[in-house]
């Protein structure tokens, strides 16, 4: 902020024709009352918006809440009203009645690599009726996106109504980071109830909450930064139009958000909030395959080229300074093509390096293909191997 003010003062000093010599302070600019008012206004505006700078670019893409009846597998499945995109954050809240707190797990029907759901809150039991709710989240993996999610819990009896809320956001990065502990509360009487959540140390946190309430709730009253996203349908026993989920983005660090439920005489059962900060913007390297094996090769001959593919699986640009062959028998391996060295690879994109093998002696030969870049685990290496064998000659070659 101090640097910004200095830059503004310097600009107006130049525009006003003032010249500051060594040892002379630039405060002479304040002698012009018009410029003084302009600079003061700019500083006030910059001070007001500075907490907002650098906020995560959260984008709420879809929300969906529904219910299902638990079956014999101690689980209930709902079809999502949307198709999550690869890399997006999917938050799922599971809730049902029962004798205690369920240890919920979540799965989906993605046909690609399995989406791994992390518990963002413990299972919180509602005040009196034994209902419990738990929030879990995942980054959707590549492959075919899921169209349904399943909430499961040991001891979940057949016929129990399970409420499920799901919300999709872009902007979390991969993997997302939870910031702060979950905040929850329960209440059985009265006509107003609030849950307070304080974010951690990162501005721009996503604060996400879900509530499943008694039948007499009439409205939400949410303090900034909350917005109502979705509500459950009213077509199942005990439902109200105000059961559902809400979210907001913290405008500054250590922001305390109050989520208030207003209604008649109750009972309200629970509201549960979690905070999520974006993953740091960093590059990440995935190499495929993990090794290049050339097999047997006669002395004096050169193998066909094998290709190594590098993928930037992070969320920031990857800068590759070099790709080199090193190791015990490095002279037996040669790069024949290289689209990686001295290149910048943007997230999700790739580059390739091709290598051939020409053994200089019989027996096992080995080296490494080494990538040096700005990823945290640099340098990365791929093992190169091959076996040199005595040359084979045809009759025509010796006549």
N, C-alpha and C positions, 0 to 999 in steps of 0.2 A: 504494500500500500504506500509506504514511504517513497519507493522508487516511482510510483505512478504520480504522486503529488509533485515530486521533483521534476518529472518530465513535463507535466502541465505548466509549472512555473517557468521552466526553461523555454517552452514554446511561446508563452505569452511575453517573456522578456525579449525574445527575438522579434516578435511581431510588433512590439511597442517601441523598438528602436533603442532599448537599453543595452548597454554593453557592460558586462561584468568582468572586471579585471582581477588578477590574482590578489587574494586577500580581501576582495570586496564581496559582500553577501548579496544574493540575488533578490533580497526582499524589497528593493527599490521599486519592483513592479507593482507593489501594493499602493503606490502613490496615485495610480490611476483608479478611481473608484469604480468605473465600469468594469475594468478587467478584474478588480478585486471581487466584485459580485459574481462575475462569470466563473472565476476559479473556485470561489467558495461553493457555488451551486454544484459544480462538477465534482468536487471532493465529497460533498454530502451524498450525491447520487452514487458515486463509486463506493462509498462506505456502505450504502444501503444494499447494493447488489453484490458486493464482494462475497458474502456467505453463499450466494447462489452459484458463483462461478465454479466450474469443475464438477457440477452435479452429474450424476450418472444419467445417461440417456435412456431411462426406463421407458418402455413402450408397452402399455397394456393391450394385448392383442385379442384375447378371448376370455370369457368367464362362463362357467356353467355349473349349476347346482341342481341336484336331483336326489332321488332316493331309490332304494331297491330293497327287496325282501331277502334276508339271509337264507341260504340253502344249506344242504347237508354238508357242504365243504367248509362250514364256518366262515363263509365269505359272501360278499355281495358285489355285483358288477353293474356299472352304469356305462352306457354309450355316451362318449363325449359329444357335445354339440359343435365340436371344431376339431381340426387336425393340427396338432402341435408341430411346429417347425424344428428342424434339427438345430441343436445348440440352445434352444430357448429354455427358459426356466418354467417348469410345471410344478405348481404347488397343489397339494391334495389334502383336504381335511376329511377325516373319517369320524363318524359319530353314530352312536347307537345306545339303546337302553340295555341295562344288564345289572348284575349284582355288584360290579366293581369296575375298576379301570382296565380297559382292554389294552394289551400291547399290540397295537395295530401294525400291520405291514401292508405295503402297497405294491402292486405289480400292474403291468399293462400288457397289451397284446401286440407290441411292436414286433415285427418279423425280422428286424435287424438285431444288432447287439443289444443285450438286455439293458433296460434303463434301471439304474440302481438308485432307489429312493432312500434318502437319509432322513431320520427323525429330527425335526426341528423343534419339537416340544415333547415333553412327556405326556402320557395320557392323563388328562385332568377329569376328575369325576364331578358331575353336576351336584348341586347342593343337596337335593333330597331324593330324587327319583332314581339315582344310580346310573344315569346317563354319563357317557364319557366321550371326549373328543381329543383328537391328536392330529398334528400337522406334520406332513412329510413333503419332501421336495426332491426334484431331480433335474439334471440337464438332459434334455432329449438327445439321444445318441443318433448317429447317422444311420441310414437304412430306412425302412418303411416306418413312418410315424404311427403311433398308436391311435386307435379309434375308440378304445374303452379303457377304463381303469377298474381295478378290483381292490377293495378293502377287505382284509382278512384278519381275524383275531381268534386265538384259542378260546374255546368256551362259548363262542357266539352261537346261540341256539337258532334252530330253524324258525322261520317266521318273524324274526326280529326285524324291525324297520331300521335300515341303515341310511343315514343321510350322508351324502358325499358332495363336497364342493371342490371344484378344480378351476385353476386360474393360470393363464399363460402370459409370460412377460418376455420381451426381448430386452437386452441390455445388461443381463447378469454376467455375461462372460462364462467361461468354462474352466474350472468348476466355480459355481457361485460360492459365496462366503457368508456364513451366518454371523451377524453382528449383534451381540447382546443375548441375554437369556429370554426365553419366552415369558410373557406376562399373561396371567389368567386370573379370573375371579368368578365367584358364584354368588348368587343372591336369591332369596326366596320371597321377599316381601318388598313393599314400597313401590313407588312409581317412577324412580329414576336410578340408574346404575351406571357407573363409569369404570373403565379399565384404563390404567395409565401405563404407557410404555415409553422408556427412554432409550434412544438409539445409542450406539457406541461412539467411537471416535471418528467415524467417517461421514462427511457430508454426502447427501444424495442417497442415503439408505432407503430401500423399499420397506415400508412397514405394512404388513399384511395381516388381516384378522378375519376371524370367522365367528359367528354366533348362532346357536340353536336355542330357541327360547320357548317360553310358555305361550299359551294361546292368547293371552290378553295384551301382548305387546302391540302397540299401535304405530310406532315410528322409530326411526333412527334420528338422533341428533349428534352429528359428528363434528368435532373441532378440526380445524386445519391441521394436517394436510389430508384428512380422510375424504374419500368419496365412496358412495355405495356402488358396488360393481354388479352384483346379481342377487336375486332373492329366490328362495325355494318355492316350488309350486305349492298351492294350497289344497291339493287333491289327495293328501294322505292324512291319517289320523294325527292330530296334534300339531299340524303345520300352521304357520302363519305367513303372511306375505312378507314379513320382515325378517324371517330367518334367512341367513345368507352370509355374504362376505363383503369386505370393504378393504380399501388400501389407500396409501398415500406415499409421497416421497418426502423425506426429511430435507428441509431447506438448509440446515446447518448442522454442525456437529452437536452432539449432546442435546438433541431436540426431544422434549417430552411431549408426547401426543396423547390426548385424552379422547377416548371413544365412549360416548354416552348413549345409553338406550333409554328411551322414554316410553311410557305406556300407562296402563291402568293399574290394577292392584297386583300385578305379577301373576304367577311367579316367573322371574327370569332365571335361567339356569347357568349359562356360562358364556363368556366371551374370551377369546384366546388370540393373542397377538405375537407375531415374530418379526424380527428385523433382519434384513438381508442387504449386504453390501456387494457391489460389483467385484468380480474377480479382478486382480491387478492386470493391467494391459501389458502382457508379456508374450514374447514369441515362444514357441515350443517346437521341438524337432521330433518327427517320427520317421524312421528309416525302414525301408522295406525293399528286399528281404533283410533279415538280420545278419546274413553272411552270404558271401559269394564263393561257391565251391566249383572248381573247374574240372575236377576228376583227373583222370590220367591223360597226359599229353606227351608225345614223343619229343625227344630233344631235337632242336632245329625247326620245330613247327610252332605255329601260333594258334591259339584257340579262337573260337568265335567269341564275340564280345558278350559279356553279361552286364546287365544294367541295374544300377541302384537308384531308387526313387526316394527323394526327400520331400516330406510334406510339412508345411507349417501348420501345426494343429493348435497354435496359440491364438491370441486375439490382438497381436501387434506385429508389425513388420519384422521379418527375420533378415538380418544382414549377414551374408556369408563372405568372410574374408578370403578363405582359401579351401581347397580340397586337395589333399596330397596323399601319396602312397609312402608309407614308412614301414619299418620293421626288418626282420632278419633277412628276408629274401625279396626286398622291395624292388630290386632290379629285374625280377622275373615277371612283374606285373606292370602294365602300362595303361594309362588313361587314353582312350581313343576319342572320347567325346565328353564334354563337360559344360552343362548349362547352369551350374551352381556357383562356381567361383566368381567372386567380386559382384555378386548379384543380390538384389533384394527380393525376397519372396513374401508376398502379402498373405494374410491369413487364409487358410484352406487351399492355397495354391502349392504347386510342386516344381521341382527341378530334377534333373537326372544326370548321372555320371556313368559312363560305360568303361569297362575294363577288360583287357585281354591278358592271357597267361602264356608265356613262352619260357619254359624251364631251361635253366642253364646247367643243371645237374640232375641226376636221377635222385629219386626219393621224395620225401614230403617237403613241400615248399610252402612258405606262409608269409603273410604281410598284413597290413591294415590300411584301409581307406579311411582317412581322417578328415572330418569336417570341422572347421573352426568358424565360429559365428558368435552372435550376441545372445544366444539362449543361455539360460542359467547353468546348464549341464555341459557347456562347451569345454573341450572338444568332444565330439561323438565319433565313434569308430565302428567300422564294419570289417569283420575278419575276412581275409582273402586266403584261399587255400587251393592247392593243386598238387599233383604228383608227377614228377618227371620220370619217364621210362625210356629205355634204350630205343633208338630210332629204328623204324621198320622200313625196308627198301624193297621195291619191286625189282624183278629181273631186268626190266627195261632200263632202270635207272643205273645199272652197273655194267651194261654192255657197251 
